[in-house]
């Protein structure tokens, strides 16, 4: 699996180089550094989190430049801008040919990515039943993650409360 992932990253880096040079995008070297660090995260990141990762790797870049690069990466299909409920704007890597959905903890804001072929098949079946041809979709499930459930204080029944 790791080998396949590495091959995908190599292909994506080659595609990035080709597209950005073909379009004469300025500051290519700095943008490519952003892209490489972004690929290494393999999680949802905000602009400030990406800036922090870049700083940790010795790259001092302006937030507006990183934001502009992320916008370009979204435009070319390498990244996707997402925002769950009223949370911060995040960016995630768009894995070529792969789809996933999200479970979002409403307490700690942890985002869990998952993929279930049964759910995918059911959505296609439901759309077909309604004479609908699905082009894309997203599933977001909101609730409490297992860690937050463990620390949750169980509410007391009103009949047990003092008057």
PABA-774063 format. One record per residue (C-alpha): residue number from 1; chain; x, y, z. Coordinates in nm, 4 decimals. Example, Ala and Ser with C-alpha at 12.3 -4.5 7.8 and 13.67 -1.06 7.14 Angstrom:
% residues 2
> 1_A_1.2300_-0.4500_0.7800;
> 2_A_1.3670_-0.1060_0.7140;
% end
This chain:
% residues 163
> 1_A_0.0000_0.0000_0.0000;
> 2_A_0.2847_0.2402_0.0892;
> 3_A_0.4501_0.1695_-0.2484;
> 4_A_0.1253_0.2575_-0.4309;
> 5_A_0.0916_0.5760_-0.2247;
> 6_A_0.4515_0.6773_-0.3071;
> 7_A_0.3860_0.6159_-0.6782;
> 8_A_0.0745_0.8358_-0.6625;
> 9_A_0.2723_1.1147_-0.4935;
> 10_A_0.5426_1.0917_-0.7612;
> 11_A_0.2767_1.1161_-1.0343;
> 12_A_0.1061_1.4073_-0.8602;
> 13_A_0.4368_1.5930_-0.8211;
> 14_A_0.5094_1.5423_-1.1912;
> 15_A_0.1602_1.6651_-1.2802;
> 16_A_0.2025_1.9674_-1.0515;
> 17_A_0.5333_2.0592_-1.2190;
> 18_A_0.3853_2.0153_-1.5649;
> 19_A_0.0704_2.2217_-1.4993;
> 20_A_0.2346_2.5043_-1.3065;
> 21_A_0.5150_2.5445_-1.5619;
> 22_A_0.2723_2.5132_-1.8553;
> 23_A_0.0596_2.7912_-1.7066;
> 24_A_0.3689_3.0030_-1.6301;
> 25_A_0.2777_3.0298_-1.2619;
> 26_A_0.5295_3.2536_-1.0834;
> 27_A_0.7502_3.1515_-0.7892;
> 28_A_0.7385_2.7860_-0.8889;
> 29_A_1.0060_2.6622_-0.6458;
> 30_A_0.8308_2.8113_-0.3411;
> 31_A_0.4922_2.6811_-0.4564;
> 32_A_0.6384_2.3339_-0.5090;
> 33_A_0.7741_2.3377_-0.1507;
> 34_A_0.4227_2.4185_-0.0276;
> 35_A_0.2832_2.1349_-0.2379;
> 36_A_0.5379_1.8852_-0.1020;
> 37_A_0.4714_1.9748_0.2615;
> 38_A_0.0971_1.9665_0.1940;
> 39_A_0.1252_1.6137_0.0476;
> 40_A_0.3161_1.4977_0.3557;
> 41_A_0.0420_1.6076_0.5968;
> 42_A_-0.2244_1.3622_0.4760;
> 43_A_-0.4818_1.5409_0.6937;
> 44_A_-0.6988_1.8522_0.6869;
> 45_A_-0.4928_2.1669_0.7447;
> 46_A_-0.5667_2.5340_0.7845;
> 47_A_-0.3454_2.7972_0.6243;
> 48_A_-0.1886_2.8723_0.9644;
> 49_A_-0.1200_2.5014_1.0303;
> 50_A_0.0431_2.4691_0.6882;
> 51_A_0.2508_2.7816_0.7582;
> 52_A_0.3646_2.6238_1.0841;
> 53_A_0.4647_2.3022_0.9031;
> 54_A_0.6505_2.5053_0.6422;
> 55_A_0.8346_2.6995_0.9168;
> 56_A_0.9292_2.3714_1.0897;
> 57_A_1.0854_2.2617_0.7596;
> 58_A_1.2823_2.5848_0.7210;
> 59_A_1.0552_2.7648_0.4731;
> 60_A_0.9576_3.1222_0.5651;
> 61_A_0.6639_3.2194_0.3428;
> 62_A_0.3901_3.4820_0.3678;
> 63_A_0.0398_3.3590_0.4566;
> 64_A_-0.1082_3.5386_0.1539;
> 65_A_0.1347_3.3499_-0.0741;
> 66_A_0.0455_3.0145_0.0870;
> 67_A_-0.3255_3.0980_0.0585;
> 68_A_-0.2805_3.1904_-0.3099;
> 69_A_-0.0906_2.8662_-0.3747;
> 70_A_-0.3647_2.6624_-0.2067;
> 71_A_-0.6213_2.8395_-0.4260;
> 72_A_-0.4197_2.7406_-0.7347;
> 73_A_-0.3877_2.3842_-0.6059;
> 74_A_-0.7657_2.3693_-0.5633;
> 75_A_-0.8152_2.5052_-0.9142;
> 76_A_-0.5914_2.2348_-1.0599;
> 77_A_-0.7566_1.9603_-0.8517;
> 78_A_-0.4712_1.8820_-0.6124;
> 79_A_-0.6514_2.0146_-0.3048;
> 80_A_-1.0025_2.0793_-0.1874;
> 81_A_-1.1188_2.3670_0.0325;
> 82_A_-1.3640_2.2528_0.2993;
> 83_A_-1.5379_2.3936_0.6033;
> 84_A_-1.7416_2.1821_0.8430;
> 85_A_-2.0250_2.3674_1.0186;
> 86_A_-1.8760_2.6897_1.1570;
> 87_A_-1.5254_2.5474_1.1877;
> 88_A_-1.2135_2.6897_1.0270;
> 89_A_-1.1512_2.6693_0.6528;
> 90_A_-0.9331_2.3655_0.5882;
> 91_A_-0.7666_2.2129_0.2867;
> 92_A_-0.7380_1.8450_0.2121;
> 93_A_-0.5443_1.6503_-0.0431;
> 94_A_-0.7582_1.5167_-0.3260;
> 95_A_-0.6395_1.1618_-0.3724;
> 96_A_-0.6603_1.0845_-0.7406;
> 97_A_-0.9456_0.8457_-0.8138;
> 98_A_-1.0345_0.8031_-0.4460;
> 99_A_-1.3399_0.9265_-0.2619;
> 100_A_-1.3919_0.9442_0.1124;
> 101_A_-1.6451_1.0832_0.3549;
> 102_A_-1.6115_1.2511_0.6949;
> 103_A_-1.7188_1.2083_1.0557;
> 104_A_-1.6754_1.5311_1.2527;
> 105_A_-1.6672_1.5438_1.6321;
> 106_A_-1.8735_1.8417_1.7450;
> 107_A_-1.6801_1.8645_2.0726;
> 108_A_-1.3080_1.8361_1.9865;
> 109_A_-1.3500_1.9070_1.6107;
> 110_A_-1.1552_1.5907_1.5200;
> 111_A_-1.2187_1.4860_1.1594;
> 112_A_-1.2227_1.1170_1.0764;
> 113_A_-1.2075_1.0177_0.7107;
> 114_A_-1.3699_0.6932_0.6084;
> 115_A_-1.4613_0.5020_0.2975;
> 116_A_-1.7274_0.2339_0.2821;
> 117_A_-1.8178_0.0785_-0.0501;
> 118_A_-2.1574_-0.0321_0.0857;
> 119_A_-2.2487_0.3327_0.1491;
> 120_A_-2.1258_0.4323_-0.1973;
> 121_A_-2.3322_0.1569_-0.3614;
> 122_A_-2.6406_0.2467_-0.1576;
> 123_A_-2.6182_0.6127_-0.2613;
> 124_A_-2.5939_0.5156_-0.6281;
> 125_A_-2.8899_0.2806_-0.5856;
> 126_A_-3.1011_0.5471_-0.4125;
> 127_A_-3.0219_0.8037_-0.6818;
> 128_A_-3.1074_0.5520_-0.9540;
> 129_A_-3.4371_0.4629_-0.7843;
> 130_A_-3.5324_0.8284_-0.8101;
> 131_A_-3.4217_0.8541_-1.1733;
> 132_A_-3.1275_1.0673_-1.0715;
> 133_A_-2.7765_1.0415_-1.2148;
> 134_A_-2.5333_1.1295_-0.9377;
> 135_A_-2.2213_1.3195_-1.0450;
> 136_A_-2.0710_1.3740_-0.7024;
> 137_A_-2.1667_1.3712_-0.3381;
> 138_A_-2.0338_1.4197_0.0113;
> 139_A_-2.1296_1.2622_0.3383;
> 140_A_-2.0654_1.4411_0.6656;
> 141_A_-2.1645_1.2735_0.9904;
> 142_A_-2.1624_1.4936_1.3027;
> 143_A_-2.1435_1.3524_1.6529;
> 144_A_-1.8985_1.2638_1.9281;
> 145_A_-1.5761_1.0724_1.8700;
> 146_A_-1.4833_0.7794_2.0943;
> 147_A_-1.2410_0.9925_2.3022;
> 148_A_-1.5047_1.2562_2.3741;
> 149_A_-1.7599_0.9877_2.4558;
> 150_A_-1.5233_0.8427_2.7178;
> 151_A_-1.4862_1.1784_2.8945;
> 152_A_-1.8522_1.2731_2.8667;
> 153_A_-2.0375_1.3284_3.1920;
> 154_A_-2.3543_1.1239_3.1864;
> 155_A_-2.6533_1.3505_3.2444;
> 156_A_-2.8680_1.2906_3.5463;
> 157_A_-3.2325_1.2135_3.4937;
> 158_A_-3.4575_1.5036_3.5964;
> 159_A_-3.6452_1.2788_3.8401;
> 160_A_-3.3144_1.2252_4.0267;
> 161_A_-3.2363_1.6010_4.0548;
> 162_A_-3.2984_1.7939_4.3743;
> 163_A_-3.5960_2.0264_4.3647;
% end
